[in-house]
Amino acid sequence: MITKRILITPSLKNIFLIQKSFKGSCLFSSSKLYFSSKIQNKNNNYKESIVSKTVKTPTIDWKPLKSSKNPNDENTYKSIWKSPLKLIFLALMIAMPVVSFNLGLWQYRRLNWKTKLVSTCEERLVLPELLNTAVFFDDVLRNDQDLDAINEKIEENWQYRKVKLRGEFDHFGELFVGPRVKNGYKGYQLFTPFTILDDGTNEGKWNGKRVLIERGWISENHILPNSRTLQHLSVPKGYVEVDCLIRVYRKLTNLQWEREDKNSRLWNVIDFPEMCHEANDALPIYFQALHDLNDHLWVPKDDTANITTSKTYDSNKWWNPFGRNNDSNGNSKTGKTPVKYVDTHKGMEFNEAQLIKAGVPIGKLPKVDFKNNHLQYLVTWFGLSFLSSIFLILALKKYAKPNVMKSSEAQKARMKRFKDFM
């Protein structure tokens, strides 16, 4: 029997183990190599003998690593650092997850703040109506604070609190903001100066002070006071009681413009400080009349009391909605302040369509109208941060140095392993 020989091809890609004998065959596998020889004896009886030998084969020969990248090509992973545009794009991809994540955190803080604000305003909205207005005015107008300080004080303690104001409207100084559309009809937001009159409740401390009340929406067909019907509601004369909400006015933004015509009574957006100045320097406190469909007619409880009278509105010569007139100083003929008034029409009610047709302003429904969309913004920013992080990882993997051995190094490793197994 000839000894076993091993032949190796120059490429080292295939290893063949050959066993030669006078009479025999060769069987082999990846882990064990079996040699089976059939030896013929003198009596023509065959005896099978199995010779086994374990051969350790390097896995690098049987499981080659496939890759589309060439480890010898340095430009494969260094080209990104040589292109300014790619560097800028990579910097933006790195900045996107960080910036969007921080914006998500900011929206989280905003969500907590807005949720707390809405909850606080809803709690104030269900509180009993504030009858003693002197408490409110004393707290807000303490120490002659400026407009910003007054607004901050209201926002902190009084926003959306209900209050009942007693006094007299000055319809000569009506102001308009708009146009505004309601139920498909064009109209305006009506602001009317209001003189506070004491009925003995607030000890007369703020008697005679003027404020500006947003009475509500009125159609363009009833801008002129003498065009309105139900005048005890649309143009009430003398003493009235008005249920209002205390609101915070907002300053004009850069996208909003001031009134161009200084002689006009019309504003496109609410510019409350200027409107208060136009209303003979009314107190800079924003009152918003509540939605009220009830009929009201206030008369003195004591028949001997002098009734407060106002100017009549039989002619429209005195009034111009888009220009100033000489009789808009707001002064009214006021006699002795009555001690007590009662609502003689209490219990009667109209529907909203009747009031709109009559020219009665439609006030605001008592509800908090803050928009709280910060949860949507939070999900959007965090989602963008997550997706941009995934894209960044994929981009870095694409331009990273490939983890592949060079062909020369792989060949040396195969030769070394082969020598170890010989």
VOKOL-814635 format. One line per 4 residues: number of its first residue (from 1); for each residue x, y, z of C-alpha. Coordinates in steps of 0.5 Angstrom, whole numbers. Example, Ala and Ser with C-alpha at 12.3 -4.5 7.8 and 13.67 -1.06 7.14 Angstrom:
BEGIN
1) 25 -9 16; 27 -2 14 .
// end
This chain:
BEGIN
1) 0 0 0; 3 7 -2; 3 12 3; -2 18 4 .
5) 0 24 0; -3 31 0; -4 36 -6; -5 43 -5 .
9) -7 48 -11; -3 54 -12; -9 58 -10; -10 54 -4 .
13) -18 54 -5; -19 47 -5; -15 41 -1; -15 34 -4 .
17) -13 28 0; -12 22 -4; -11 15 -2; -8 11 -7 .
21) -8 3 -6; -8 -3 -11; -15 -4 -10; -19 1 -6 .
25) -23 7 -6; -23 14 -2; -29 17 2; -29 24 5 .
29) -33 29 9; -32 36 12; -30 34 19; -28 26 18 .
33) -24 23 12; -26 15 12; -22 11 8; -25 4 6 .
37) -20 -1 3; -23 -8 0; -17 -13 1; -18 -20 -3 .
41) -15 -25 1; -13 -32 -2; -20 -36 -1; -24 -30 -5 .
45) -27 -28 2; -27 -20 3; -26 -17 9; -28 -9 10 .
49) -23 -5 14; -25 2 16; -19 7 17; -22 14 20 .
53) -18 20 21; -20 27 24; -18 33 20; -19 40 22 .
57) -21 44 16; -20 52 17; -27 55 16; -24 61 12 .
61) -24 56 6; -31 53 7; -34 60 9; -31 66 5 .
65) -34 73 7; -37 76 2; -37 84 1; -39 89 -4 .
69) -33 94 -1; -26 93 -3; -22 94 3; -16 96 -1 .
73) -20 102 -3; -19 108 2; -24 113 -2; -29 108 0 .
77) -30 111 7; -25 117 7; -29 120 1; -34 123 5 .
81) -29 127 9; -27 130 3; -33 133 0; -36 140 4 .
85) -43 138 2; -43 132 5; -40 134 11; -45 140 11 .
89) -51 134 10; -48 130 16; -47 136 21; -55 137 19 .
93) -56 130 20; -53 130 27; -56 136 29; -63 134 27 .
97) -64 129 33; -61 133 38; -65 139 36; -72 136 35 .
101) -71 132 42; -70 139 45; -76 142 42; -80 135 45 .
105) -77 137 52; -80 144 51; -86 142 48; -87 137 54 .
109) -86 143 59; -91 147 55; -96 142 56; -95 142 63 .
113) -96 149 63; -102 150 59; -105 144 62; -104 147 69 .
117) -107 154 66; -113 151 63; -115 148 70; -114 154 74 .
121) -118 158 69; -124 153 69; -124 153 77; -124 160 77 .
125) -130 160 72; -134 156 76; -133 160 82; -139 165 84 .
129) -139 172 81; -135 177 84; -140 182 86; -135 187 90 .
133) -131 190 85; -127 194 89; -123 188 92; -121 187 84 .
137) -120 194 83; -116 195 89; -111 189 88; -110 190 80 .
141) -109 198 80; -105 198 87; -99 203 87; -101 206 80 .
145) -97 200 76; -96 200 69; -100 197 63; -95 190 63 .
149) -96 190 71; -103 190 71; -104 185 65; -99 180 69 .
153) -103 181 75; -110 179 72; -107 173 68; -104 171 75 .
157) -110 172 79; -116 174 76; -116 171 69; -123 168 67 .
161) -126 170 73; -134 173 73; -135 180 75; -142 184 75 .
165) -141 191 73; -146 196 75; -146 203 71; -148 206 65 .
169) -146 205 58; -143 211 53; -145 209 46; -142 216 44 .
173) -136 212 44; -137 206 41; -131 202 38; -131 197 33 .
177) -126 191 31; -127 187 25; -130 185 20; -131 178 23 .
181) -136 173 21; -141 169 25; -146 164 22; -144 166 15 .
185) -146 174 17; -141 179 17; -140 184 23; -136 187 28 .
189) -134 186 35; -137 192 39; -133 195 45; -137 200 49 .
193) -134 205 54; -137 204 61; -138 209 67; -138 205 74 .
197) -144 208 78; -144 206 85; -151 203 88; -148 203 95 .
201) -144 196 95; -137 198 94; -137 205 98; -136 209 92 .
205) -129 208 91; -129 207 84; -135 211 82; -134 215 76 .
209) -128 211 73; -129 209 66; -127 202 63; -128 199 56 .
213) -133 193 55; -133 188 49; -140 187 49; -140 182 43 .
217) -141 181 36; -146 185 32; -148 185 25; -146 190 20 .
221) -153 192 18; -154 195 26; -147 199 26; -151 205 27 .
225) -155 205 34; -161 208 31; -162 202 27; -162 197 32 .
229) -169 195 35; -170 193 43; -166 199 45; -167 197 52 .
233) -162 191 50; -158 194 44; -157 201 47; -159 201 54 .
237) -160 208 57; -158 209 64; -156 204 70; -155 197 68 .
241) -151 191 71; -147 187 66; -144 180 67; -137 180 65 .
245) -131 176 64; -124 179 66; -119 177 61; -112 179 59 .
249) -111 183 53; -105 181 48; -100 185 45; -100 186 37 .
253) -95 181 34; -90 183 28; -95 180 23; -101 185 26 .
257) -101 192 24; -104 198 28; -109 203 26; -107 207 20 .
261) -113 212 20; -113 215 27; -119 219 26; -123 212 25 .
265) -127 208 30; -125 201 27; -119 197 28; -117 190 24 .
269) -114 187 31; -115 189 38; -110 194 40; -113 195 47 .
273) -108 200 50; -110 205 44; -117 203 45; -117 205 52 .
277) -114 211 50; -119 213 45; -124 211 50; -122 218 54 .
281) -117 214 58; -121 208 60; -118 203 66; -113 198 62 .
285) -117 192 64; -120 188 59; -128 186 60; -132 181 56 .
289) -139 181 57; -142 174 57; -147 171 53; -154 173 55 .
293) -161 172 52; -165 174 58; -169 181 57; -167 186 62 .
297) -170 193 64; -167 196 70; -171 201 74; -170 205 81 .
301) -173 201 87; -174 207 90; -179 211 86; -177 218 89 .
305) -170 217 86; -167 221 81; -166 217 74; -160 217 71 .
309) -161 220 64; -157 219 57; -157 223 51; -162 220 46 .
313) -160 217 39; -166 219 35; -161 221 29; -155 219 26 .
317) -152 226 25; -148 225 31; -145 218 30; -140 216 25 .
321) -137 209 25; -131 210 21; -130 217 23; -129 222 29 .
325) -135 227 31; -135 233 35; -140 230 40; -136 224 42 .
329) -133 226 49; -137 221 53; -140 226 57; -147 224 60 .
333) -153 228 63; -152 225 70; -157 226 76; -156 224 83 .
337) -154 216 83; -159 212 85; -159 207 91; -162 201 88 .
341) -164 198 82; -168 192 80; -169 188 74; -177 188 72 .
345) -176 184 66; -172 178 69; -175 171 67; -176 173 60 .
349) -172 170 54; -170 171 47; -167 167 42; -160 169 39 .
353) -163 170 32; -168 175 35; -162 179 38; -158 179 32 .
357) -164 181 28; -165 187 33; -158 189 33; -157 187 40 .
361) -149 185 41; -148 177 42; -143 176 48; -138 171 49 .
365) -140 164 52; -137 162 59; -132 157 57; -124 157 57 .
369) -122 158 50; -115 156 50; -112 151 45; -108 146 48 .
373) -104 142 42; -98 141 45; -99 134 46; -99 133 38 .
377) -93 138 38; -89 133 43; -90 127 39; -88 130 33 .
381) -82 133 35; -80 126 39; -82 122 33; -78 126 28 .
385) -72 125 33; -73 118 33; -73 117 26; -67 122 24 .
389) -63 118 29; -64 112 25; -62 115 19; -56 118 22 .
393) -54 111 24; -55 108 17; -51 114 14; -45 113 19 .
397) -45 105 17; -45 107 10; -39 111 10; -36 108 16 .
401) -29 104 14; -31 97 12; -29 91 17; -26 87 12 .
405) -19 84 12; -15 85 6; -14 80 1; -6 79 3 .
409) -8 79 10; -13 73 9; -8 69 5; -3 70 10 .
413) -8 68 15; -10 62 11; -3 59 10; -1 60 18 .
417) -8 56 20; -6 51 14; 1 50 17; -2 49 24 .
421) -6 43 22; -1 39 18 .
// end
